[in-house]
Amino acid sequence: MSFKKALFLAIIVIVIDQVSKIYIKTHFAIDDFIKVMNLEWFRIHFIENDGMAWGVELPGDYGKLILTLFRIIAVGGILYWLHDSVKKKGSAILIVAIALILAGAVGNIIDSVFYGVIFNDSHGQVATLFSDQPYGTWFHGKVVDMFYFPVWKGYLPDWIPFWGGNYFTFFNAIFNVADAAISVGVGLLILFNKKVFK
């Protein structure tokens, strides 16, 4: 696969990611949700986070800025990895995986860098794109998540160590297209590691 085709794949994923996020921001308030096809286990549920997996946050006023700058540097490394893999005629699976990881990283960086200055707050209201009263500043935007698949909810049997008897939801994470792209890319690298890392 050529470098141009890999970048084209990444751009398509980024566009889908951003279109879906802008739609959610301009049509849902925080915690609004709909059931897709009236299914209990497939919902569009709007939440925001500061950009780390599972809602983890870096402490202090500069934590978010440090995270965003680190991500931008990481994208540079991923872009180099993609270019180098194409140059060395890496397998198509490797190149697709890197392109997906790159797209996911860029998609979430766009939220972090720009959303704080182009949207107003989504709490209790639907946000406005290019608002006069943005909710944040440059590099301090929140990442938009919306896909929620609570496949099973209930109390775990008492015989399960540590969690037995507790209420549990599987799958509890709410994610976006960028997160899915990163997960698929990493999954491809793990599943086909012998083929991609000769």
MOKA-V571219 format. One record per residue. N is the residue number from 1. PHI is phi in radians with two decimals (NA if undefined). OMEGA is omega in degrees with one decimal (* if undefined). BURIAL is I if it has 16 or more other ideal C-beta (glycine too) atoms within 10 Angstrom, else O. Layout:
[[N/PHI/OMEGA/BURIAL] [N/PHI/OMEGA/BURIAL]]
This chain:
[[1/NA/-178.1/I] [2/-1.39/178.2/O] [3/-1.10/179.8/O] [4/-1.10/179.0/O] [5/-1.14/178.3/O] [6/-1.12/177.6/I] [7/-1.14/178.2/I] [8/-1.08/176.3/O] [9/-1.04/179.4/I] [10/-1.06/-178.9/I] [11/-1.13/178.0/O] [12/-1.04/-180.0/O] [13/-1.11/179.4/I] [14/-1.08/179.7/I] [15/-1.10/178.3/O] [16/-1.05/179.4/I] [17/-1.05/-175.8/I] [18/-1.24/177.6/I] [19/-1.08/-179.6/O] [20/-1.13/-179.1/I] [21/-1.20/179.6/I] [22/-1.14/176.8/I] [23/-1.06/-179.1/O] [24/-1.08/-178.7/I] [25/-1.06/-175.3/I] [26/-1.70/178.9/O] [27/-2.30/-177.7/O] [28/-2.24/166.1/I] [29/-1.63/179.2/O] [30/-0.90/178.7/I] [31/1.28/170.5/O] [32/-1.21/176.9/O] [33/-2.62/171.5/O] [34/-2.32/174.8/O] [35/-1.56/179.2/O] [36/-1.34/-177.4/O] [37/0.91/178.6/O] [38/1.07/178.8/O] [39/-1.52/177.9/O] [40/-1.20/-171.6/O] [41/-1.70/178.2/O] [42/-2.39/-176.5/O] [43/-2.27/164.5/I] [44/-1.74/-172.6/I] [45/-2.29/-173.5/I] [46/-1.44/169.6/I] [47/-2.35/174.4/I] [48/-2.26/174.0/I] [49/-2.50/-176.9/I] [50/-1.41/168.0/I] [51/1.98/176.1/I] [52/-1.77/-178.4/O] [53/-1.05/176.0/O] [54/1.07/174.4/O] [55/1.33/178.3/O] [56/-1.18/-179.1/O] [57/-2.19/171.2/O] [58/-1.46/-175.7/O] [59/-1.27/173.7/O] [60/1.56/-178.4/O] [61/-1.14/-175.6/O] [62/-1.74/-178.1/O] [63/-1.01/-179.5/O] [64/-1.13/179.5/I] [65/-1.10/178.8/I] [66/-1.06/179.4/O] [67/-1.06/-178.6/I] [68/-1.14/178.9/I] [69/-1.13/177.0/O] [70/-1.06/180.0/O] [71/-1.12/179.5/I] [72/-1.10/176.5/O] [73/-1.09/179.6/O] [74/-1.08/178.1/O] [75/-1.09/175.4/O] [76/-1.03/177.6/O] [77/-1.14/179.4/O] [78/-1.15/177.9/I] [79/-1.08/176.7/I] [80/-1.10/179.4/O] [81/-1.04/178.5/I] [82/-1.10/-179.4/I] [83/-1.07/-179.4/O] [84/-1.13/-179.7/O] [85/-1.17/176.7/I] [86/-1.17/-179.2/I] [87/-1.04/-179.3/O] [88/-1.56/178.3/O] [89/1.00/175.3/O] [90/-1.13/-178.3/I] [91/-1.14/179.0/O] [92/-1.05/179.4/O] [93/-1.09/179.1/I] [94/-1.06/-176.5/I] [95/-1.17/176.7/I] [96/-1.10/-179.8/I] [97/-1.07/179.9/I] [98/-1.14/179.3/I] [99/-1.08/178.2/I] [100/-1.17/177.9/I] [101/-1.11/177.2/I] [102/-1.05/-179.3/I] [103/-1.06/179.7/I] [104/-1.10/179.6/I] [105/-1.12/180.0/I] [106/-1.13/-179.7/I] [107/-0.98/-179.6/I] [108/-1.32/175.9/I] [109/-1.14/178.9/I] [110/-0.99/177.2/I] [111/-1.02/-175.7/I] [112/-1.11/-175.3/I] [113/-1.38/-167.8/I] [114/-1.84/-169.4/I] [115/-1.08/179.4/I] [116/-1.12/-177.6/I] [117/-1.89/179.8/I] [118/-1.95/179.2/I] [119/-2.10/167.5/I] [120/-1.56/-173.9/I] [121/-1.13/179.9/I] [122/-1.79/-179.1/I] [123/-1.34/177.9/O] [124/1.28/-179.8/O] [125/-2.74/173.4/O] [126/-1.47/-176.8/O] [127/-1.25/176.6/I] [128/-1.92/176.4/I] [129/-1.29/-177.3/O] [130/1.02/-179.0/O] [131/-1.27/174.7/O] [132/-1.30/-177.6/O] [133/-2.17/-178.9/O] [134/-1.12/-176.1/I] [135/-1.44/-176.6/I] [136/-2.57/179.5/I] [137/-2.27/175.9/O] [138/-0.94/177.1/O] [139/1.21/180.0/I] [140/-2.20/176.6/I] [141/-1.33/178.8/I] [142/-1.80/-178.7/I] [143/-1.45/-179.2/I] [144/-1.55/175.6/I] [145/-2.14/-176.7/I] [146/-2.62/-176.1/I] [147/-1.54/-175.5/I] [148/-2.36/-178.7/I] [149/-2.16/177.7/I] [150/-1.33/-171.6/I] [151/-1.06/-179.3/O] [152/-2.50/175.2/O] [153/-2.28/177.2/O] [154/2.86/179.4/O] [155/-1.56/178.7/O] [156/-1.32/178.4/O] [157/-1.04/-177.6/O] [158/-1.07/-175.1/O] [159/-1.32/179.1/O] [160/-1.33/-179.0/O] [161/-1.04/175.4/O] [162/1.23/-173.3/O] [163/-1.79/-177.7/O] [164/-0.96/179.5/O] [165/1.50/-179.5/O] [166/-1.53/175.2/O] [167/-1.30/-172.5/O] [168/-2.46/174.6/O] [169/-2.10/173.8/O] [170/-2.11/13.6/O] [171/-1.89/-168.6/O] [172/-1.64/-177.5/O] [173/-1.28/171.3/O] [174/-1.94/-169.8/I] [175/-2.42/-179.6/I] [176/-2.23/-179.1/I] [177/-1.08/179.5/I] [178/-1.06/178.2/I] [179/-1.07/179.5/I] [180/-1.09/179.4/I] [181/-1.08/178.2/I] [182/-1.09/-179.1/I] [183/-1.08/178.7/O] [184/-1.13/178.7/I] [185/-1.04/178.6/I] [186/-1.15/177.9/O] [187/-1.05/177.1/O] [188/-1.09/179.3/I] [189/-1.12/179.8/I] [190/-1.29/-176.8/O] [191/-1.13/-175.5/O] [192/-1.96/-173.5/O] [193/-1.04/-179.3/O] [194/-1.22/-178.9/O] [195/-1.45/-175.2/O] [196/-1.51/179.8/I] [197/-2.02/-176.7/O] [198/-1.24/*/O]]
